[in-house]
Amino acid sequence: MKKTIFAIGFILCSVVSFAQKFACVDSDYILNNMPEYKQAQKELEDVSLQWQKEVENKLAEVDKLYKQYQAEALLLPGDLKTKKENEIVAAEKAAKNLQKQRFGNEGDLAKKRAELVKPIQDKVYNAIEKLAQEKNYSAVFDKASGTTILYIDDKSDISDLVLSELGYKTTGGNSKKR
């Protein structure tokens, strides 16, 4: 009885899975073949370096204040010492707040990345969705997203079709194929 139920279940699963079509894409490959994505990445890198210098300058100011305080600490009266210590703490707090504002999870860099990269990702998603509907794919997997895929036949990789749909010329094969 158990063998019969198992056999029927196996046959049903096989029939259902044969009726579905699957494909995969490599979103890293697609994005890295899009000039506007490369430009967005370059712009993000430039802005990031600029903001990093800004934060480093603030931290250097804190360090300078602290060294100056250490040199003068023995000669300063108690109330002036406290005032200088408070200045150092306030400067350090301001530097850390700037760092968080620029590089925090919801900071300026994350907002800039969303502003520059999200429209490109949406464009790629729309092309994938259009191709999936045209070619009747039940699912399209992304090889680059960290999803565990133990094996995928290169014939099911539609990354070059997505690039063509977006209007980009391809070299005729995903560069990661061996």
ABEGO torsion letter per residue (X at the ends): XAAAAAAAAAAAAAAAAAABBBBBBBAAAAAAABAAAAAAAAAAAAAAAAAAAAAAAAAAAAAAAAAAAAAAAAABBAAAAAAAAAAAAAAAAAAAAAAAAAABAABAAAAAAAAAAAAAAAAAAAAAAAAAAAAGBABBBBAAAGBBBABBBAAABAAAAAAAAAGBBBAGBBAABX
